[in-house]
Structure formats: structure tokens, C-alpha cells
């Protein structure tokens, strides 16, 4: 059963109207409303005020929180002024509602910097308006995060100091850093206290802000990958900076990582599940690079699933499968960036040189 709740009583007449519409629409589409916040929750609509941004404390990772903030008059700048509200509320998604004369705009913001909007004005089809909101949110609320890791100190001793492939990863990490791409524009620790930072990292497996990641195949079943939140220009230590990914445990929903003994490991990148799917299906793919940038003329996902979800990985894997040359293709992740396959890291960086747009288009 997919259930949902409202975190608090909406403060304005419009938000009360909106909350009723959300409850009605989601209830019609297979969700069950509950006002018991101790229940296991699939979805929470979390109403906040500019002067009272408090996070909804999830009991489980699977709870998807949509923050909602209302404003009248001149709209805020969405990224410099509204994005910090998303961060402070620890929301998976954020709805910023701005009222101007005769019109209301609803802007949807994602942690990956995605932003898209719908509008409503008096006389519009109310049901159609809420269906648009539902279609925007439902695929995201039901997606499955794959961010947990299971570390085993079983890396073969011959790989404790790395190999030729990890050496290439390290060199390519420097190339990636030199591209001067845009990570999220806000330092998280500027907006969150230590307690909330710990909660955020636990929820999403965040190691820090990033402009991308990269991996390279080791053999038929395993690959090396940059760890989460590290300095890509200085990847040295095996088990900390560079991880040996053994596979995905579907039953327990975690990535299996092999490390040397006596190493405190970093988390695997949240994109590890995506890389694993691609390597598993396409033996000719020898390397994968994910960057927060864009290129013209590429196929892209239609739904901006959150990073680190099984659904995003499946969608990207499908687009790669359907491409003319899966072993050398570039797929756009809507509102987020690119996943690029190649026989080698060198091949990938040669193909994209001079073609990258630093700003990802939003829609």
C-alpha cells in the first residue's frame, strides 16, 4: 500500500485548497492517506514557511518528502534564494508557489538542480491542474534508492595498491577536474547544522558535492569507480578514493564493494547502480563517465528520477540499449547531466573534448 500524509496544517486558504486537491488526486490514484506520522510513509507533503524551515524527520530512507513554500508578489530567484529552502528542509523535491496578479506559478526544484514549472489561474480546469502535479511527482515518489553499501575486506592483495586501470582512473579524474564543471552552487554546510548534515548523508549517501564520477571495467563482473564526494583530481587510495565494485544485491538493495583490510572506505557513488547495469549488459563498454554538463543532439530521459535510484539506472540502461552504438553513446539525464560510455576513458574524453556545455538545460 502506498500511503502519504501532510506534515502540518497548511497556513493559507490557497494551501488548504491545494492540500485538499493533493489528497483527493493521490487518493484516486492508489495512494492511501494517513494522519499517523508513525506509520511507514511513502510520501509526505511538508509545508514550510520562510521563517520556519524545519525538516520532516523521516523514519526510513524510502519516505519521499516534498517541501512546499508559498510566496506572494515578486518571485524569488529560484536557485540563489529558493534552492537553500530545499536543502534546509531536507526534502527530496520542492514546490515553490508564487502568486502574482491573476496567476499562480508552481515551480518544482530537485536536489540535482532540476527546475520546471506549471501555472494555474482562476477558471482553469482544477482536476487537470492536480493531475499535472501528480504526473510530475508520482514516478519520483515510488522510485527506489540504491545508496547503501556492503563493504567486504576481500580485495585480492595484488590489487591493494591498484593496477593499470586505477592508474588510468586517477589520470582521468584530473581531466574531469580540469573541465571546471558546475557542482551544486551551494555549500551544504552553510545551510545545515551538523545534526542535519548527518541526517542528510544518512538519507542520501552523500559524501559531498560533486561535478560527476567515472568508472572503468576490471573484468566481466567487476569494475573500479570513483568514490562519492572526493577530490577527483587527487584519487590515490584504493578503498577510499577508488572502489572495486563487485555487484548489486537485489534482495537487500545494496552495492557490494571489495576493499583492502584496515581501510576506512568512502561510499560508492550513488550512480554505481547505473554503471553496474550498463557493464552487465554491454561487454564492449570499458568505461563510463558521468558529468553535470550537457551536449546538443543527444537522447535524454523523459523523467528526472532522483540520482541513485533503480528507476533512473533502468531508464538510462534502456536508452543505451536502444542507441545505435551502446559501447560509444551519450545519454542525457533530464535536468541533471550526461552518462557517457566508451571502450576506454581516453576514448570518452577524446570524444567529448570541446563539445561540453557547462550549463544543463532545465525543463
Protein Blocks (a to p, Z undefined) as FASTA:
>chain_A
ZZdddfbdcfbfklmmmmmmmmmmmmmnopacdfbfkbccfbdcddddfklcccdddfbf
klccddddddehjdddfklmmmmmmmmnopabdcdddddehiacdddddfkopacddddd
ehiafklmmmmmmmmmmmmmmpccdfbccdddfbcfklmnopfklmmmmmmmmmmmmnop
acdfbdfklmpcfklmmmmmmmnopabdcfbdcdddfblmbccdddehiafklcfbghil
pccdfbdcfknopacddddehiacddddfklmmmmmmmmmmmmbmbdcddddddehiacd
fbdcdehiaklmmmmmmmmmmpmblmlccdddehkbccdddfbfklmmmmmgopacfbac
dZZ
